[in-house]
């Protein structure tokens, strides 16, 4: 059963009658890493926000575990490109935002938030504020906050684009580890990316969108184990296939 089912959705800005997304359908199953690529302005981030329940489709429906998504769901979490941390809160307090709707008492929330910061390499930074952190550290706080509620689905909007390549590579490995570790809650990842190499490196499925009004040009399936050899002919063949779909 698909964890996420995007079923013939379209989206039009009411203010301008501008049609952004037109009849898009795809699924994200258990254990799947799905990337969405396409030209700038084609509605990739809007599509991700619809999956999160933050924006409603004009037509069509999106389902989580066969239940229609009409509002945000604690089992679907979001990692933002610009980190979206509250600068007046400590790193621990930022992570605790992900536990806002939990039944835990305050001590339990503090303990879990501290454990998550430790898991993502930020032990000792609980009481620091975000402005004391590097970009990679800020994104680690953002990821810790996103997984605090034990989500099944992790949505990521260009999460590595503001980071240097070394930091980005480390965080990519962390995300894959979360997806493949059966002791952790994350069972599916959907990521928006402009980086085709990144999408091919991480994904089981790449949804290639057209320019707006965007529709699906192709869904590229990648049936290869991770980690992948980015120097191999097969890796380059898949990259060429994605670029060819984008160019059509």
N, C-alpha and C positions, 0 to 999 in steps of 0.2 A: 504494500500500500504506500502511495506517495505521502510524504509528510506535508508537502506543499503542492497544491494543484492550481495553477493559474489557467483559468478557463475562459478563453475568448474575451479578454478584457480590452476595452478602449478607454481613452481618457481625453477629454476636451476641456480647455480652460473656459469656464462660464463667461468670464469678463470679456473675452475676445473671440469666442467661438473657434479658437485655434485648436485644431486636432493634433494631439501630440503622439498618441499611441493608438494603433488600429488593429484590433483582432489578434491579440498575442496570447498564445497558449504554450505552457511547458510545465513540467513537473520536476520536483526535487525529492528523491527517494531517500530512504534510510542509508546512511553511509556515503551519500553522494556529495561531492563538491561541484557546484554549478557556478559558472561565471557568465556574466552578461557583458558583451562588448558591442560597440557601435559608435558611430560618429558623435562628436560633441553636439549636445542639444537635442538628441533623439529621444530623450525621456528615460534614460537608464535609471537615474536616481529617483525619478517620480515612480517608476515601476517598483523599485525596491521599497519605497515608502508605502505603496499600496499593499505590498506583501506584509509590511509591518503593521498595517491597520491605521496608519497615520493619514492616509489619503484614500478616498473612496473612488473606485472606478466609475466612469460614466455609464458604461455597459459591461456586462460580464461579471464574473465572480471569482474570488480567490478563496481556497479552502485550506485549512490546517486540519489534518487528520479527519477529513471529510466534513468538517464543520466550517461554515462560511465565516470568513474574517470580516468583521464589521467594526472592530475597535482594536486597540493594542492588546496584546496577549503576553502574559509573563513567560510563556514558553517560546516566544519569538523575540530575540534580542538584537540590538542594532549597534554596530561599531561605525563611528563617523570618521570621515576623512580629516576633519579639523580638530579631532579629539573631543570637543564639546565638554570639557571639564569646567567645573565651577571654580573660578580662581580664588574665591573667598573661603573655600572649603579645603581642608587637608586632603591628602590622597586617600586616607582611610575613610573620611567622610564622603568623598566622591564615590568610592566603591560601594559604600552603604546605600547610596541612592538606588542601586540595583536590588536592594532588599526592602524597599519602601513598603511593599505590599505583603511582606512576609509576616508570619505569626511569631517569629522569633522575638525574644526580649532583647533589650539593648546590649546586654553582655554577650549574648549569642551572635548578634549582628557584628559587634566589634571583633569577636573571635574569628568569624568567618571571613570578614573583610581583610583582617590581618593575614589569615592563611592564604587568601587569594593573592595578595600583594607579594607574599613570600614565594608562592608558586610561580609568579611571573617575574622573579628576579628583583623584587623591590623590598626585600627584607631590610628594615631599618629606616625606611622612607615613609612610614605611616603618618608621622606628624609634620612632614614637609608639605609645602603648598606647590601646586603645579608649576608656578613660575620658577621654581628651583630645579626643574627637571629638563632633560633633553627631550627632543621630539620623540625618540624611540621610547623613552621612559613614560612620557605622557600617553602614548598609544597603548603601552602595557597597562596603565591604570584604566584606560578606556575599555580594553578587552576584559580586564578583571571585573569592572563594573557590569559589563554586558553578560558575563557568565555567572554573576552572583546569584541570579534567580534560578540557576540550573535549567537553562533553556534547552529545548530540543533542536531549535533552528537558530543559527547565527547569521545575521545579515550584515554585510560589510560594504560600505560605499567608498571605494578607492582607499582602503585603509593604510596602504603603504606608500602612496604617491608623494607624501610630504617628507619621507624619510630617506636617509642615505642608503645605498644598496646593501651594505653590510648589515645594517640594522634591519632593513626590510627582509633580507634573507633569513635572519634569525627568527623574526616574528612569523614569517610564512611557515617555517618549520614548527613553531609553537601551535599554529592553527591546525596544521595537518595532524600533529600529535593529539590534539583535543578530539579531532574527528575520528581518529582511528583507535583511540583508547576507550575500550568498552566500559571502564570504570567512571568515565565522565559523561555528562548528560548530553553534550552536543552530538546530534545524530545527522545533521545536514547543515551545509554552509552554502549560502548564495552570496556571490561577490560581484559588484560592479567594478570593472577595470578598463583602463585605456591601454594597459600593457599586455600585448598579445603573448609575449614570452612568459610572463607571469601566469596568465590564464592557462596556457598549455602545460606549464610546470605543475600547477596545482589541481586542475579540474578533471572531473570524470565526464563533464558535459559542458560545452560552450554554446550559449545562445547568442547568435549573431544577428543584431538588429540593423535595419536600414536607417537612412535619414528620415526625419519626421515628415508626415505621420508614420511612425515606425511600425514595421511589421517584421516578422522573423524571416530572414533570408535563408538561414540554415542552422541546424543544431548539429554541432560536431561532437561525436562521441569519442572518448579517449579511453580505450580499454588496456591501460598499462599501469603497472604498479609504481608507486612513489617510494623513494625519490627517483626522478627521471634524469637520464643523461642528456643534458641540454646540447651536447656536441654531437649526438647521434643523428644519423640520416633520418630515422623515423621521427625524431623530435622536430627536425627541420621540415619534414614533409607535412606534419600537422600544422605547423606555423604557416606554411605556404597555403594550406587549405583554408585556414581562417582568413588570411589576407585576401585570398581570391574571393571568398564569400563577401567580405567587406567591400571589395572593389566592384562587385557586380551591380 
